[in-house]
C-alpha cells in the first residue's frame, strides 16, 4: 500500500518510519540534529513552509500536509 504525502509523491507504507509535526521538530534538539545530518537525503515537497516531516527507511520528506492529515491516511491502511 502507498501513502500520498504531497506534491504527487507516494511512499510505501512499509517504508514509513515516522511522521513528525513541524512544531515538535522545532522543540526537540535531538530531532533538529537528526534532520541536519549531512548524510541525510531529503526532499522539500512544500512550495512554501512545510507542516510535517515524513521519515522513511531511506529518505526524509518535508511535507506541505499536516501530520494529522497524514496520520488519518495511514489509519485507512490499517483498517
Phi and psi restraints in degrees (value plus and minus 20) as a CYANA .aco file:
   2 UNK   PHI    -142.5  -102.5
   2 UNK   PSI     135.1   175.1
   3 UNK   PHI    -144.4  -104.4
   3 UNK   PSI     107.7   147.7
   4 UNK   PHI    -101.2   -61.2
   4 UNK   PSI     103.2   143.2
   5 UNK   PHI    -132.9   -92.9
   5 UNK   PSI     -13.0    27.0
   6 UNK   PHI     101.3   141.3
   6 UNK   PSI     130.8   170.8
   7 UNK   PHI      30.6    70.6
   7 UNK   PSI      28.5    68.5
   8 UNK   PHI      38.8    78.8
   8 UNK   PSI       7.6    47.6
   9 UNK   PHI    -127.5   -87.5
   9 UNK   PSI     108.3   148.3
  10 UNK   PHI    -136.6   -96.6
  10 UNK   PSI     121.3   161.3
  11 UNK   PHI    -142.2  -102.2
  11 UNK   PSI     133.1   173.1
  12 UNK   PHI     -94.6   -54.6
  12 UNK   PSI     115.4   155.4
  13 UNK   PHI     -80.7   -40.7
  13 UNK   PSI     -54.1   -14.1
  14 UNK   PHI     -92.7   -52.7
  14 UNK   PSI     -35.6     4.4
  15 UNK   PHI    -110.2   -70.2
  15 UNK   PSI     -28.5    11.5
  16 UNK   PHI     -90.1   -50.1
  16 UNK   PSI     107.7   147.7
  17 UNK   PHI    -125.2   -85.2
  17 UNK   PSI     -67.3   -27.3
  18 UNK   PHI    -177.9  -137.9
  18 UNK   PSI     132.3   172.3
  19 UNK   PHI    -143.2  -103.2
  19 UNK   PSI      99.8   139.8
  20 UNK   PHI    -140.6  -100.6
  20 UNK   PSI     111.9   151.9
  21 UNK   PHI     -88.4   -48.4
  21 UNK   PSI     126.5   166.5
  22 UNK   PHI     -77.5   -37.5
  22 UNK   PSI     -60.5   -20.5
  23 UNK   PHI     -84.2   -44.2
  23 UNK   PSI     -57.0   -17.0
  24 UNK   PHI     -87.9   -47.9
  24 UNK   PSI     -57.5   -17.5
  25 UNK   PHI     -83.4   -43.4
  25 UNK   PSI     -63.2   -23.2
  26 UNK   PHI     -87.3   -47.3
  26 UNK   PSI     -44.1    -4.1
  27 UNK   PHI    -116.0   -76.0
  27 UNK   PSI     -21.8    18.2
  28 UNK   PHI    -138.0   -98.0
  28 UNK   PSI      99.9   139.9
  29 UNK   PHI     -84.7   -44.7
  29 UNK   PSI     -60.0   -20.0
  30 UNK   PHI     -84.2   -44.2
  30 UNK   PSI     -61.4   -21.4
  31 UNK   PHI     -85.2   -45.2
  31 UNK   PSI     -62.7   -22.7
  32 UNK   PHI     -81.6   -41.6
  32 UNK   PSI     -63.4   -23.4
  33 UNK   PHI     -83.1   -43.1
  33 UNK   PSI     -61.2   -21.2
  34 UNK   PHI     -81.6   -41.6
  34 UNK   PSI     -64.2   -24.2
  35 UNK   PHI     -94.8   -54.8
  35 UNK   PSI     -38.6     1.4
  36 UNK   PHI    -116.7   -76.7
  36 UNK   PSI     -13.2    26.8
  37 UNK   PHI     -80.8   -40.8
  37 UNK   PSI     124.0   164.0
  38 UNK   PHI     -88.0   -48.0
  38 UNK   PSI     -52.1   -12.1
  39 UNK   PHI    -104.5   -64.5
  39 UNK   PSI     -23.4    16.6
  40 UNK   PHI     -97.3   -57.3
  40 UNK   PSI     103.8   143.8
  41 UNK   PHI    -110.8   -70.8
  41 UNK   PSI     107.5   147.5
  42 UNK   PHI    -157.5  -117.5
  42 UNK   PSI     138.8   178.8
  43 UNK   PHI    -154.7  -114.7
  43 UNK   PSI     108.7   148.7
  44 UNK   PHI    -113.4   -73.4
  44 UNK   PSI      87.8   127.8
  45 UNK   PHI    -104.7   -64.7
  45 UNK   PSI     -35.2     4.8
  46 UNK   PHI    -102.2   -62.2
  46 UNK   PSI     111.9   151.9
  47 UNK   PHI     -96.5   -56.5
  47 UNK   PSI     -41.8    -1.8
  48 UNK   PHI    -142.3  -102.3
  48 UNK   PSI    -141.2  -101.2
  49 UNK   PHI    -106.7   -66.7
  49 UNK   PSI     115.0   155.0
  50 UNK   PHI    -100.4   -60.4
  50 UNK   PSI     136.3   176.3
  51 UNK   PHI    -131.6   -91.6
  51 UNK   PSI     -42.5    -2.5
  52 UNK   PHI    -172.6  -132.6
  52 UNK   PSI     144.4   184.4
  53 UNK   PHI    -138.2   -98.2
  53 UNK   PSI     107.5   147.5
  54 UNK   PHI    -130.5   -90.5
  54 UNK   PSI     101.3   141.3
  55 UNK   PHI    -129.3   -89.3
  55 UNK   PSI     105.5   145.5
  56 UNK   PHI    -132.4   -92.4
  56 UNK   PSI    -199.0  -159.0
  57 UNK   PHI     -84.6   -44.6
  57 UNK   PSI     -44.5    -4.5
  58 UNK   PHI    -153.1  -113.1
  58 UNK   PSI     -14.7    25.3
  59 UNK   PHI    -176.0  -136.0
  59 UNK   PSI     137.9   177.9
  60 UNK   PHI    -142.6  -102.6
  60 UNK   PSI     112.6   152.6
  61 UNK   PHI    -140.6  -100.6
  61 UNK   PSI     115.6   155.6
  62 UNK   PHI    -117.0   -77.0
  62 UNK   PSI      91.6   131.6
  63 UNK   PHI    -121.5   -81.5
  63 UNK   PSI     123.1   163.1
  64 UNK   PHI     -98.3   -58.3
  64 UNK   PSI     -27.4    12.6
  65 UNK   PHI    -110.4   -70.4
  65 UNK   PSI     126.3   166.3
  66 UNK   PHI     -88.5   -48.5
  66 UNK   PSI     129.9   169.9
  67 UNK   PHI     -81.5   -41.5
  67 UNK   PSI     -52.3   -12.3
  68 UNK   PHI     -85.5   -45.5
  68 UNK   PSI     -57.6   -17.6
  69 UNK   PHI     -85.3   -45.3
  69 UNK   PSI     -65.3   -25.3
  70 UNK   PHI     -85.0   -45.0
  70 UNK   PSI     -56.2   -16.2
  71 UNK   PHI     -82.8   -42.8
  71 UNK   PSI     -62.5   -22.5
  72 UNK   PHI     -81.8   -41.8
  72 UNK   PSI     -57.8   -17.8
  73 UNK   PHI     -87.8   -47.8
  73 UNK   PSI     -54.3   -14.3
  74 UNK   PHI     -93.9   -53.9
  74 UNK   PSI     -51.7   -11.7
  75 UNK   PHI     -86.7   -46.7
  75 UNK   PSI     -53.5   -13.5
  76 UNK   PHI     -83.3   -43.3
  76 UNK   PSI     -48.1    -8.1
  77 UNK   PHI     -95.5   -55.5
  77 UNK   PSI     -50.8   -10.8
  78 UNK   PHI     -97.1   -57.1
  78 UNK   PSI     -56.4   -16.4
